[in-house]
Amino acid sequence: MSRGQGLRARTYAGFLRLYPRSFRELFEEDMRRTFATRLAEADATAGTLGRTRFLAVELFGVLRSAVSQRLGGRAADHGMRLGSPLKSVPTLNTRRKDPMSILAQELRHGLRRLTRNPGFTLASVVTLALGIGATTAVYSVVHSIVLRPLPYPESDRLVWLDHAGPGIGTARGLGMTRGLYAYYRGRVTAFEDMATWTPMEVNITGDEPERVRALATTPELFRTLGVRAEHGRVFGAGSEDVASGTVVISHRFWMRRYGGDPDAVGRVLSFTGVPLEIIGVMPAGFAFPDPHVDLWTPVTIDPGLSSFGGFSWQGIARLAPGVTRAAAEAEVRALIPGLRERFGVGRMLDDSGLTPVFPSLKEEVVREAERTLWILLGSVCFVLLLACANVANLVLVRAEGRQRETAVRRALGAGRLDVLRYHLAEGVLIALAGGALGVALAGLAVRILVATGPETLPRLAEVSVSPAVLGFALLLVAGTAVVFALVPALRRGPSMAATMKSGDRRASAGRRAAGRGALVVTQVALALVLLIATGLMSRSFVHLVRYDPGFDSDSRLTFRVGLSPHAYPDDRSSAAFHREALDGLAAIPGVEVAGATTCLPLCDRWGGTQLSVEGRPDDPSSVPRVVAIRRVNESYFEALGIRLVTGRLPNRFDHESETGAAVISREVVDAYWPDEDPLGRRFQPGSGGSDWYTVVGVVADTPINGYAADPPPIAYLPLVYGSDGSNSPYELSYVLRTSVPPQRVIPAVREVIRSLDADVPISDVATMEEIVAAANVQTAFTAVMLGIAAGIALLLGVVGIYGVISYAVGRRTREIGIRLALGARAGQVTRRILRDEGRVTALGLVVGLAGAFALTRLMRSLLFGVSPTDPVSFAGAAGLLAIVALLATWVPARRSARIDPARTLRAE
Amino acid sequence: MPRRPKAERFVPLSNLSFHLLLALGGGPGHGYGLGKEIERRTDGRLTPTTGSLYQALKRLADDGLIEPAPEAAAESSDERRQYFRLTALGREVARLEATRLHELVRLAAECRLYPSLG
């Protein structure tokens, strides 16, 4: 047997295991051989299409008869291609039944039934589509960004080359230097390939000069990633490309500047005045290291390089097969001491305790987004549950109305299984239609998201509805279909006799009404909870957008400098370094003001203590608030644009003469001097025994942990002060107010620091705008996404309630007819129905309010400027829902009150 | 007589079942051979899949219309194949079915829907 035949035969044998054991004992061997013979025949005589059809027909045949065998035992066989003359036997003759063709029949009947109830069908399908669509859309995002590997071959072997300097307080973020590259290359056996680059902004001259972001990279970058150019080529391994001046451009750049002309390869670009030949164009999806980079140009780093260089480079490496990240880090860690001799950087190594840190590339890229996305997925599943609940309720209510029909069927011999099939058919149809529509909606939503999503969301361009996502959606559809089938089938209806005697309506009227009432209550309560959540999120979002952080973030460059205690053994020396650095930085052209602080706004660190106020006795019963302490230089407030509320800012005189002039934020005033003027008052940080400070000014509050928290109280103390010499910090964050775009001064900044001490690295270079955006974007994005989810939930809730109530009212048509016939006026009847259903709705509202009250505290971390029990949101949501429920009750009530009562009674 | 009502219970037969009984009328056979025979006799119009074929055989066996024929297996070159032969009940049922079909065809001729059988 050939290999292909062997595979098919094995598949067939696998399918055979579906049969019950008794069958297999008799026939398994025979069937295998028969199949093998037939397979050989088919291969010999038929073409590819014929062979495929043969296999499909055989496998499907086995499937059908195996199911028949298991289900029916004595069921007839219908495996022929010709139609059986028995197809006309009525469904209720259960003697010769093939469950599979009965299912097909049930599906057809189910479709007919559904089209006869367009209201129910439409409501169910749309509801389900919204639920499945929302869940699928968010899952697309989660799958594409968090779960799917990066779009590079064997991307799990790619690592980000980073270093930590625990001795100077830097846990990661140092990056690479040219010296490290020269040293690692060829030495580290754990790396199959590595590349390093440095980002820059360059001017492209020509017809339309523009400023673009570029990378100067070692030539192996593309090879390490494993990517090729779409047109032209990428850099070769040698140095020819460097020597002759080449550049690879991004797809975006190619479209923008050359209109997608394939002849762009070979043209010459003027790159800050240097002509470079374009040798390749990257494919459309390629964005490394981020979507803003448009050009890559090669540089070589001499392996014999003798200078260590600054940490302004970044790098990646591809691990050799079978090597773990930990092993790579260990190997490199052992090589670090060798840097001492090679570059003479012994002091830097001792001070910083340089250590390699190699996170996987995906980890580095996805870092922040992961948590948020999982939360989003959880919330959207909640929406799906509501959708399913809606549809299940609709199905239940409808099933109630068909109890007579069901009872008749059962009397005529339909078994439990048949009833299940009856509902399964409808469930499958609704689920399929809802699923198809939902996937279409999801596709649309994903496209909108990719176009408008926050740029800081990593891998956004890669988000798409992939086969894995469709598989997920299919799973949802299957699950919901089963649920919708089981829900009505598992209900125990009243006996047939009771139903036949009194018709659908009167049987167990009391219990029936209670059941329906419970449905409405559930709908209303669920919808209300979600509505309230929406309200809270919307208000949070509005607050977020309007929030004044208390400082300015435009044109501000920040970075961190860490000194080591070994090199700077006392505060005077470290203070002197920082002072000289500040002077040097302020002197850079383009820098207006230079300031320094132990911790920038949104730096996520507290470092606080309580304050002891002079002249205030210790009150053991009250616990004073903890205040975050920052040490700043005198120009810090001006550099960051922190607004002064009252008093004055400290000046150079204060700081140089060490008068202990302190500035406090407004929260501190609220906490410690709520009824008095704090200016001129003195305090000590801690419980005493340290230096005294005098309040000279009050500034606006600035956030520490992001915009979601209440503003923390912050006290700004002078950078150098204190008789015990323990106050001067070793690590400071610098903030520069620039008159030019902040990135432009970065090289000058590095030069200033380097000229003071070549062994001191700077890290965490970012503009204040980037910091604020990073702190904000996740919140904003989450808020928007949750808002959308809750909005969908609102729509679902509204549709669901309307559907259930109007159907329930429709069921009372007969009662309405009787009342009208007995002389009631239409208005009276309508009011009565409103009152009855209204009672149920009111109960639902109460339950919903209670539930929301309990649950919204879980949302606290997502809210901003709004309490979880915000009365405006609660009242608004309840009011809206009450109006909707009222409308949903009133419209059908009025409609049925208008019908001619005689006709209503007759149409029994 | 208890056997008679039993045979009538199985009529009408499905097309495949009837063909199987007919094919076994000429002597014992096994699954593959029977399928091939049916295919040949109907000029390829009836080509059951292995699944439906063996399912039909199982049902006929369960109903007692056919039974395993180990002696035929022993005689043939392939001992492991599962051979079947008609039982007396099976013969009876086949005869009844043929009679029924004959009656139907005669009726069709009377209604001028089919040429007379003569």
HADDOCK unambig.tbl for C-alpha pairs under 7 A between the chains (distance, minus, plus):
assign (segid A and resid 30 and name CA) (segid B and resid 81 and name CA) 5.98 0.50 0.50
assign (segid A and resid 30 and name CA) (segid B and resid 82 and name CA) 6.66 0.50 0.50
assign (segid A and resid 31 and name CA) (segid B and resid 50 and name CA) 6.53 0.50 0.50
assign (segid A and resid 34 and name CA) (segid B and resid 32 and name CA) 5.36 0.50 0.50
assign (segid A and resid 35 and name CA) (segid B and resid 50 and name CA) 6.99 0.50 0.50
assign (segid A and resid 58 and name CA) (segid B and resid 49 and name CA) 5.54 0.50 0.50
assign (segid A and resid 58 and name CA) (segid B and resid 50 and name CA) 6.58 0.50 0.50
assign (segid A and resid 61 and name CA) (segid B and resid 49 and name CA) 5.94 0.50 0.50
assign (segid A and resid 61 and name CA) (segid B and resid 51 and name CA) 5.14 0.50 0.50
assign (segid A and resid 61 and name CA) (segid B and resid 52 and name CA) 6.30 0.50 0.50
assign (segid A and resid 62 and name CA) (segid B and resid 51 and name CA) 4.26 0.50 0.50
assign (segid A and resid 65 and name CA) (segid B and resid 51 and name CA) 5.81 0.50 0.50
assign (segid A and resid 65 and name CA) (segid B and resid 52 and name CA) 5.93 0.50 0.50
assign (segid A and resid 65 and name CA) (segid B and resid 55 and name CA) 6.43 0.50 0.50
assign (segid A and resid 74 and name CA) (segid B and resid 59 and name CA) 6.63 0.50 0.50
assign (segid A and resid 77 and name CA) (segid B and resid 52 and name CA) 6.04 0.50 0.50
assign (segid A and resid 77 and name CA) (segid B and resid 55 and name CA) 6.76 0.50 0.50
assign (segid A and resid 77 and name CA) (segid B and resid 56 and name CA) 6.00 0.50 0.50
assign (segid A and resid 79 and name CA) (segid B and resid 48 and name CA) 6.25 0.50 0.50
assign (segid A and resid 79 and name CA) (segid B and resid 49 and name CA) 6.64 0.50 0.50
assign (segid A and resid 79 and name CA) (segid B and resid 52 and name CA) 4.94 0.50 0.50
assign (segid A and resid 80 and name CA) (segid B and resid 46 and name CA) 6.65 0.50 0.50
assign (segid A and resid 80 and name CA) (segid B and resid 47 and name CA) 6.76 0.50 0.50
assign (segid A and resid 80 and name CA) (segid B and resid 48 and name CA) 5.32 0.50 0.50
assign (segid A and resid 81 and name CA) (segid B and resid 46 and name CA) 6.90 0.50 0.50
